[in-house]
Amino acid sequence: MEIQACETVEAACERTVRAAADVLDLEMCSVIMHDGGEWLEPVASSSGAPADGVRRFRDDHGLAGKTFQTGESYVIDDIQPDDDSDPAKDSYRSGMSVPIGDVGVFQAVSASTGAFDERDVEFTELLVAHTARTIDRIEYENELEARQRTLERQNDRLEKFVDVVSHDLRNPLSVAMGELELARETGDDAHLDAVAVEHDRMAELIEDLLTLARDGRPVQSRESVAVADCARTSWRHVDTADASLVVDATTTVDADRGRLGRLFENLFRNAVEHGSTRDTDADGGRADAGGATVTVGDLSDGGGFYVADDGPGIPASDREDVFERGYSTRESGTGFGLAIVREIADAHDWTASVATAESGGARFEIRVA
């Protein structure tokens, strides 16, 4: 049967109403699917059904809700104004309602009374049984694909963590061990200062590594977060020196509030470390004029937000590399900051990219839709 070959739920629903119209001669029928919340939403209607003849229902309302809640089929021979069937149009005089497993409802209506009998119910139940099995199969396959993508991401992060342990952490550890040996041989405590520096670097690397492990996991729970409020709060958690923050954002996003805050913190640190305002001096040259100005605003199409600075910017050739672990233009940098930004964006199914700000500085765009 064609229904069983469908690859999407929508296609299975479309094939179901087509088969009902062609094989069962049900000219006005529809498939209404549960949205996982409290609504039954129309997904497909036969070509003979009027455009305004199907609407959404609460899953405990009307004949559709009754069918969904009980899992039983119903036939109404003569729809009356005061009954609980609640048809979408007053012209409908009889109706049939059949559950599609536990995921939705199939309904057929007619402008005539007594249009449906037990034989119609029997054949319709056989038809939608194929639909229910197909939808179960599609949802199972989608779940498997999602798990596979999650597993691939986890394996990718594991490879990165192994690389950090085997390379990034081994280097400062080797230096510290060498300096400690020199301190023992010479008695010069200056070597111990170098050991302390390398230990601090290892501690920073480990903290960033743990952040990647935590924030790279898919987001399970979200809430509505005002970008402006989150940005201002995150700014207070960063050593911003004499930099200043301008917030022009009005966007609200569905996010893990804590991870969104860490995304802002990493972008702010990057901006403060690499950005600086500049003025023209008396000779027409360029002279530093204080700390960076960091701006948070909405993307023009309403699809997200950006964080921009007024520093030297990022060359187009380096814009993809900046999100890679280990990329840093500072000798003391761990190269994890922007990698964490991308991990957090990916965990939300967002995208992170780099552009040029109006000031010529770097502009990091987070697209959420």
Secondary structure in CASP SS format (residue, H / E / C, confidence):
PFRMAT SS
TARGET T0000
AUTHOR 0000-0000-0000
METHOD secondary structure of the structure
MODEL  1
M C 1.00
E H 1.00
I H 1.00
Q H 1.00
A H 1.00
C C 1.00
E C 1.00
T C 1.00
V H 1.00
E H 1.00
A H 1.00
A H 1.00
C H 1.00
E H 1.00
R H 1.00
T H 1.00
V H 1.00
R H 1.00
A H 1.00
A H 1.00
A H 1.00
D H 1.00
V C 1.00
L C 1.00
D C 1.00
L C 1.00
E C 1.00
M C 1.00
C E 1.00
S E 1.00
V E 1.00
I E 1.00
M E 1.00
H E 1.00
D C 1.00
G C 1.00
G C 1.00
E C 1.00
W E 1.00
L E 1.00
E E 1.00
P E 1.00
V E 1.00
A E 1.00
S E 1.00
S C 1.00
S C 1.00
G C 1.00
A C 1.00
P C 1.00
A C 1.00
D C 1.00
G C 1.00
V C 1.00
R C 1.00
R C 1.00
F E 1.00
R E 1.00
D C 1.00
D C 1.00
H C 1.00
G H 1.00
L H 1.00
A H 1.00
G H 1.00
K H 1.00
T H 1.00
F H 1.00
Q H 1.00
T H 1.00
G C 1.00
E C 1.00
S C 1.00
Y E 1.00
V E 1.00
I E 1.00
D C 1.00
D C 1.00
I C 1.00
Q C 1.00
P C 1.00
D C 1.00
D C 1.00
D C 1.00
S C 1.00
D C 1.00
P C 1.00
A C 1.00
K C 1.00
D C 1.00
S C 1.00
Y C 1.00
R C 1.00
S E 1.00
G E 1.00
M E 1.00
S E 1.00
V E 1.00
P E 1.00
I E 1.00
G C 1.00
D C 1.00
V C 1.00
G E 1.00
V E 1.00
F E 1.00
Q E 1.00
A E 1.00
V E 1.00
S E 1.00
A C 1.00
S C 1.00
T C 1.00
G C 1.00
A C 1.00
F C 1.00
D C 1.00
E H 1.00
R H 1.00
D H 1.00
V H 1.00
E H 1.00
F H 1.00
T H 1.00
E H 1.00
L H 1.00
L H 1.00
V H 1.00
A H 1.00
H H 1.00
T H 1.00
A H 1.00
R H 1.00
T H 1.00
I H 1.00
D H 1.00
R H 1.00
I H 1.00
E H 1.00
Y H 1.00
E H 1.00
N H 1.00
E H 1.00
L H 1.00
E H 1.00
A H 1.00
R H 1.00
Q H 1.00
R H 1.00
T H 1.00
L H 1.00
E H 1.00
R H 1.00
Q H 1.00
N H 1.00
D H 1.00
R H 1.00
L H 1.00
E H 1.00
K H 1.00
F H 1.00
V H 1.00
D H 1.00
V H 1.00
V H 1.00
S H 1.00
H H 1.00
D H 1.00
L C 1.00
R H 1.00
N H 1.00
P H 1.00
L H 1.00
S H 1.00
V H 1.00
A H 1.00
M H 1.00
G H 1.00
E H 1.00
L H 1.00
E H 1.00
L H 1.00
A H 1.00
R H 1.00
E H 1.00
T H 1.00
G C 1.00
D C 1.00
D C 1.00
A H 1.00
H H 1.00
L H 1.00
D H 1.00
A H 1.00
V H 1.00
A H 1.00
V H 1.00
E H 1.00
H H 1.00
D H 1.00
R H 1.00
M H 1.00
A H 1.00
E H 1.00
L H 1.00
I H 1.00
E H 1.00
D H 1.00
L H 1.00
L H 1.00
T H 1.00
L H 1.00
A H 1.00
R H 1.00
D H 1.00
G C 1.00
R C 1.00
P C 1.00
V C 1.00
Q C 1.00
S C 1.00
R C 1.00
E E 1.00
S E 1.00
V E 1.00
A E 1.00
V H 1.00
A H 1.00
D H 1.00
C H 1.00
A H 1.00
R H 1.00
T H 1.00
S H 1.00
W H 1.00
R C 1.00
H C 1.00
V C 1.00
D C 1.00
T C 1.00
A C 1.00
D C 1.00
A C 1.00
S E 1.00
L E 1.00
V E 1.00
V E 1.00
D C 1.00
A C 1.00
T C 1.00
T C 1.00
T E 1.00
V E 1.00
D E 1.00
A E 1.00
D C 1.00
R H 1.00
G H 1.00
R H 1.00
L H 1.00
G H 1.00
R H 1.00
L H 1.00
F H 1.00
E H 1.00
N H 1.00
L H 1.00
F H 1.00
R H 1.00
N H 1.00
A H 1.00
V H 1.00
E H 1.00
H H 1.00
G C 1.00
S C 1.00
T C 1.00
R E 1.00
D E 1.00
T E 1.00
D C 1.00
A C 1.00
D C 1.00
G C 1.00
G C 1.00
R E 1.00
A E 1.00
D E 1.00
A C 1.00
G C 1.00
G C 1.00
A C 1.00
T E 1.00
V E 1.00
T E 1.00
V E 1.00
G E 1.00
D E 1.00
L C 1.00
S C 1.00
D C 1.00
G C 1.00
G C 1.00
G E 1.00
F E 1.00
Y E 1.00
V E 1.00
A E 1.00
D C 1.00
D C 1.00
G C 1.00
P C 1.00
G C 1.00
I C 1.00
P C 1.00
A H 1.00
S H 1.00
D H 1.00
R C 1.00
E C 1.00
D H 1.00
V H 1.00
F H 1.00
E C 1.00
R C 1.00
G C 1.00
Y C 1.00
S C 1.00
T C 1.00
R C 1.00
E C 1.00
S C 1.00
G C 1.00
T C 1.00
G C 1.00
F C 1.00
G H 1.00
L H 1.00
A H 1.00
I H 1.00
V H 1.00
R H 1.00
E H 1.00
I H 1.00
A H 1.00
D H 1.00
A H 1.00
H C 1.00
D C 1.00
W C 1.00
T E 1.00
A E 1.00
S E 1.00
V E 1.00
A E 1.00
T E 1.00
A C 1.00
E C 1.00
S C 1.00
G C 1.00
G C 1.00
A E 1.00
R E 1.00
F E 1.00
E E 1.00
I E 1.00
R E 1.00
V C 1.00
A C 1.00
END
